[in-house]
Amino acid sequence: MKSEKQQQQSVPMTIQPSVLRQNNSLSSLLNSENHQQSNSLKNQTKNNGQNF
């Protein structure tokens, strides 16, 4: 019984770090894309203001 419990506990610990790393990389990619989009939108509004 003890050995089974230890195995069950050790498996999630090995899986979690890689999943967390994937989530972090995905979130960082999304954040960088959002920043780029917001910057391009700001530039567009600046250009529009100059045109008017």
C-alpha positions in Angstrom: 0.0 0.0 0.0 2.7 2.4 0.9 4.6 1.9 -2.3 1.5 2.5 -4.4 0.8 5.8 -2.6 4.3 6.9 -3.2 4.1 6.2 -6.9 0.8 8.1 -7.2 2.3 11.1 -5.5 5.5 11.0 -7.5 3.7 10.9 -10.9 1.9 14.3 -10.7 5.2 15.9 -9.4 7.0 14.8 -12.6 4.1 15.9 -14.8 3.4 19.3 -13.3 6.7 21.1 -13.9 6.6 20.5 -17.7 2.9 21.6 -17.8 3.7 24.7 -15.8 6.6 25.5 -18.1 4.3 25.1 -21.2 1.6 27.4 -19.6 4.2 30.0 -18.7 5.7 30.0 -22.3 2.2 30.2 -23.8 1.1 33.1 -21.4 4.3 34.9 -22.2 3.8 34.5 -25.9 0.2 35.8 -25.5 1.3 38.7 -23.4 4.0 39.7 -26.0 1.5 39.5 -28.8 -1.0 41.6 -26.9 1.6 44.3 -26.2 2.6 44.4 -29.9 -1.1 44.7 -30.9 -1.7 47.5 -28.4 1.4 49.4 -29.6 0.3 49.1 -33.2 -3.2 50.4 -32.3 -1.6 53.3 -30.5 0.5 54.1 -33.5 -2.6 53.9 -35.8 -4.5 56.3 -33.6 -1.5 58.7 -33.6 -1.4 58.6 -37.4 -5.1 59.1 -37.6 -4.9 62.1 -35.4 -2.1 63.6 -37.6 -4.2 63.0 -40.7 -7.1 64.9 -39.3 
